[in-house]
């Protein structure tokens, strides 16, 4: 995990409290490092962050194949047995990921995630790093 520049707990808790079914929320950098989390265990959050780095890259590559797309990944929703996975761009080099059970309604979740990103997106950024150090 990269060191947190601020305490995001209350912001992420607000999202979890606002949408039934949220099990874990992870804020991650584009290179798959956890910035913050709410719910679940830290090791699971690290695994989610790492997996999201590949998923956002894949989504961006697919977006380039869509006519008139600039290749920017805005949101990915994956439905799996037992729930949903959401990944949304949250600021420069940062993403917001949510794992939720089947109680979570996708439209409601995406609206709440978008509201959170609009309100605090400037704080959900990850500065570029070189050799493990912030540049």
N, C-alpha and C positions, 0 to 999 in steps of 0.2 A: 504494500500500500504506500502511496506517496503521502507525505505529511499534509494534513489538512490545514488550510489557511484560515478556516473559520469553522465554527460548529454548525453543521448542517442538520443536526438531529431534529430540531424543532420544525424545520421546513419539510423534511421528509415525513415526519410524524403527521403533519397536517394532511399530506396526501394520503397516507395510510388510513387516517381517521375519516377522510372524506369519501372514500370508496370502499364499500364492503368487499371482502375477499382478498385484499392485499396481503401477501405473505412476506415479501422481501422487496426492498428498493435499494438500488445500487447506482451511485454516480461514479462514472469511470472516465478515464482519459482515452483518447483515440488509440493509444498503444496498449490498452487493456489493463491499466493499473487502477485499482480502486481508490477513489477520492473520498467517498463517504458511503455509508450504508445505514439502513434502518430495517430491523427485523432479521430473522435468520441468523446463521452463525457466520463469523468472519471468513472462515475457509470457503464456505459456499459462495459468499460474496466475491471472493477473489477468483473463484472458478467462473462465476457468471461474468465478471469483468473481462477475464481473458477470452472467454467465448464470444463476448460482444464485439471485441476488436475485430475478429474475423468476420462476424456477421455484418457489421457496418461497412467493412471493406467490400464484401460480396454484394450488399445492397447497392452501394455506390457504383460498382461495375455493371450491375444489371440496369441501373438507372441511366447509364450512358447509352443503352440500347433503345431507350424510349425516345421517339422523335420529340424535339423541342424541350428535352430535359437538360438541365445543366449538370446532371450527375450527382446532385446533392441528395443524400439520404435524409429524409425528414422523420419517417416513422416506419417501423416494422412491427407487425403483429403476427405472432405464431400461436395457433391453437393446437394444444396437445391434449391427450387424454388427461383429464383432471384439472385443466386450467388453461391459462394464457401466459404468453411472454410478450412484453412490450419493450421496444427500444426506440428512443426518440433523441434526436439531436438536441443538445441542451446549451450550446454555446461553443465558442471556438475550441476545437479539440476536446470537447466533453460531451458525454451522453448520459441519459437517464434511462435506467432499465428497471422494469417492474415485473415480478413474478406474482401471479394471482391465481386463485382457485376459480372454479366454474361460477361462483356467485358474482364475480366481477363482470359487469356489462361493458363490452369493449368501447362503445361510444362514450359512456360516462367516464371510463378510465382515460381515454385519449383526451377528452376535454379537460379533466383535472390535471393531467400531465402537462398539457399545453399551457394551462393557466399558471402552473408552477414555473415552467420554463420562462414564460413571459415576465413573471414577477421577479424571479431571482436568477435569470439566465446569465447575467453579468458575473455572478458569483460562482456559477457552475462552469468554470473554464479551467483548462489545464495548460500552463505555459509550456512551450517547447523545451525538450531536454536534450542534452548532448552528454554522452558518457555518464548517464545517470544523474546529472546535475541540471538544475533549471538554468536556462540561458536567458 
